[in-house]
């Protein structure tokens, strides 16, 4: 029967695998959220441009109406200006309605992605708290200073973060279930 102390600790490795999945989910949600924010901002810029056009046309209509009244030109010309202005106002109004219609699902998606991101970050924080003290601290430091991924698997003595061939002693340490850092990229290493 195998001695209990000779068994490699499985708990940190399981937590690290789950943390890798959660980190990936958080990064994907962040990227999707940025795309949604970009779409929403582009729509808002479009609405602002439409509003500026509408204001310019309204100012033009006011000045044209005053000029027409001052010159006492035919009623037919005044009606043409009024019709053109009405058509323009209608088109701007349609653009604003179209944006509002498009913005609702974008806003809902933005709110949904934001809540998904918050939930994924909460799961990641819970997993991080389950790691042994030094490992949890290293993960947090890497998360704030290193490009994703922060935790990398060792396969064939290579760090999957930077693809460096690890020294034999380090690869054996990680293979025994202990965690260590890659000497090249400083990411946390584990055997999956």
C-alpha positions in Angstrom: 0.0 0.0 0.0 1.3 3.4 -1.0 2.2 5.9 1.7 -0.2 8.9 1.8 2.6 11.4 1.8 4.2 9.9 -1.4 1.1 10.7 -3.4 1.4 13.9 -5.5 -1.1 16.6 -4.4 -3.9 16.5 -6.9 -6.0 19.3 -5.5 -3.9 22.3 -6.8 -3.6 20.7 -10.2 -7.3 20.3 -10.5 -7.8 23.8 -9.3 -5.3 25.1 -11.8 -7.0 23.2 -14.7 -10.3 24.8 -13.7 -8.6 28.2 -13.3 -7.2 27.9 -16.8 -10.7 27.3 -18.2 -12.1 30.1 -16.2 -9.4 32.5 -17.2 -10.0 31.6 -20.9 -13.7 32.3 -20.4 -13.1 35.7 -18.8 -10.7 36.7 -21.6 -13.3 35.6 -24.3 -16.1 37.5 -22.5 -13.9 40.6 -22.3 -13.1 40.5 -26.0 -16.8 40.0 -26.9 -17.7 42.9 -24.5 -15.3 45.2 -26.3 -16.8 44.3 -29.7 -20.3 45.1 -28.3 -19.1 48.3 -26.8 -17.6 49.3 -30.2 -20.9 48.6 -32.0 -22.8 50.6 -29.4 -20.4 53.5 -29.7 -20.5 53.4 -33.5 -24.3 53.5 -33.3 -24.2 56.5 -31.0 -21.8 58.3 -33.2 -24.2 57.7 -36.1 -27.2 59.1 -34.1 -25.1 62.2 -33.1 -24.2 62.8 -36.7 -27.9 62.5 -37.7 -28.9 64.9 -34.9 -26.2 67.4 -36.1 -27.6 67.1 -39.7 -31.1 67.6 -38.4 -30.0 70.7 -36.4 -28.2 72.1 -39.4 -31.3 71.5 -41.6 -33.5 73.1 -39.1 -31.3 76.2 -38.9 -31.2 76.3 -42.7 -35.0 76.0 -42.9 -35.3 78.9 -40.4 -33.0 81.1 -42.3 -34.6 80.1 -45.7 -38.1 80.8 -44.4 -37.0 84.3 -43.2 -35.3 85.0 -46.5 -38.3 83.9 -48.5 -40.6 85.9 -46.3 -38.4 88.9 -46.7 -38.3 88.7 -50.5 -42.0 88.0 -50.9 -41.3 85.3 -53.4 -44.0 83.0 -54.7 -45.9 80.7 -52.3 -44.9 77.8 -54.4 -41.2 78.1 -53.6 -42.0 78.4 -49.9 -44.0 75.2 -50.1 -41.1 73.4 -51.8 -38.7 74.4 -49.0 -41.3 73.3 -46.4 -41.8 69.9 -48.2 -38.0 69.3 -48.5 -37.6 70.2 -44.8 -40.5 67.9 -43.8 -39.0 65.0 -45.9 -35.6 65.6 -44.3 -37.1 65.7 -40.8 -38.9 62.5 -41.5 -35.7 60.8 -42.7 -33.8 61.9 -39.6 -36.7 60.7 -37.4 -36.6 57.3 -39.2 -32.8 57.1 -38.6 -33.3 57.8 -34.9 -36.0 55.2 -34.7 -33.9 52.7 -36.5 -31.0 53.3 -34.2 -33.3 52.9 -31.1 -34.5 49.6 -32.6 -31.0 48.4 -33.2 -29.7 49.7 -29.9 -32.1 47.7 -27.7 -30.7 44.3 -28.6 -27.1 45.7 -28.5 -27.8 47.2 -25.0 -29.3 43.9 -23.8 -26.4 41.9 -25.2 -24.0 44.4 -23.5 -25.7 44.0 -20.2 -25.8 40.2 -20.6 -22.1 40.0 -21.4 -21.3 42.3 -18.5 -23.2 40.1 -16.1 -21.5 37.0 -17.6 -18.1 38.6 -17.2 -18.8 39.5 -13.6 -20.0 35.9 -12.9 -16.9 34.4 -14.6 -14.6 36.8 -12.6 -16.3 35.7 -9.4 -15.7 32.0 -10.3 -12.1 32.8 -11.0 -11.7 34.7 -7.7 -13.3 31.7 -5.8 -10.9 29.3 -7.6 -7.9 31.5 -6.8 -8.8 31.6 -3.1 -8.8 27.8 -3.1 -5.2 27.7 -4.2 -2.4 27.4 -1.7 -1.3 30.9 -0.4 1.8 31.4 -2.5 0.2 30.1 -5.7 -2.8 32.3 -5.3 -0.6 35.4 -4.9 1.5 34.4 -7.9 -1.6 34.0 -10.0 -2.9 37.4 -9.1 0.5 39.0 -9.8 0.6 37.3 -13.2 -2.9 38.2 -14.0 -2.1 41.9 -13.6 1.3 41.9 -15.3 1.3 39.1 -17.9 -0.5 38.6 -21.1 -3.1 35.8 -21.0 -2.6 32.8 -20.4 -1.2 33.1 -16.9 -1.1 29.3 -16.1 0.4 27.0 -18.7 0.5 23.3 -19.1 3.8 21.4 -19.5 3.7 18.9 -22.4 6.9 17.1 -23.5 9.0 19.3 -21.1 7.8 22.4 -22.9 6.0 25.4 -21.4 2.9 26.0 -23.6 3.0 29.7 -22.8 6.4 30.4 -24.5 7.2 27.0 -25.9 10.5 26.9 -24.0 12.1 23.5 -23.4 12.3 23.3 -19.6 15.2 22.1 -17.7 14.9 18.4 -16.8 14.8 19.0 -13.0 12.0 21.6 -13.4 10.0 19.4 -15.7 10.3 16.5 -13.2 9.2 18.7 -10.3 6.1 19.8 -12.2 5.4 16.2 -13.3 5.3 15.2 -9.6 2.3 17.5 -9.1 4.2 20.5 -7.7 3.8 23.9 -9.3 6.6 26.1 -10.4 7.2 29.0 -12.7 8.6 28.9 -16.2 12.1 30.4 -16.2 11.4 32.2 -19.4 7.9 33.7 -19.2 7.3 33.3 -15.4 3.9 31.7 -16.0 2.7 29.1 -13.5 3.4 25.6 -14.8 1.4 22.4 -14.2 0.9 19.0 -15.7 -2.6 18.5 -17.1 
